[in-house]
Amino acid sequence: MKKLLNRLLAVVVCLLLIYSTAHRPNEEDFNRWLENKYDISCASISCTKEDEETGKVRTLIVTGSRTKEGYLFFNTVARVFEGKEGKQTTIKAIGFFGHYYTIVEEIDRPEPRG
């Protein structure tokens, strides 16, 4: 009985690994996730974000972007945005099983001077 359970567990793990490889999200999925979770919609260079308190639309410039897709089962994306008032927003996420999950979220922190 234990041998059967071990084989069944091995098959389930293999199926999950195959599924995660086939459903690894891409950068378009990240942009959709970013818009749904953080209300940041991006064009080619600039992005817009609606301020929750005032309802005004802010323009954000992408000052840093890094996508690491070399992993077999997941990928990571990091984006740094900066508004004209000098505040930075950093969002890093990991994508697997067709979804993105936040790793680091630093919203509207002042840009370091120096």
Order of alpha helices (4+ residues) and beta strands (2+ residues): alpha-alpha-beta-beta-beta-beta-beta-beta
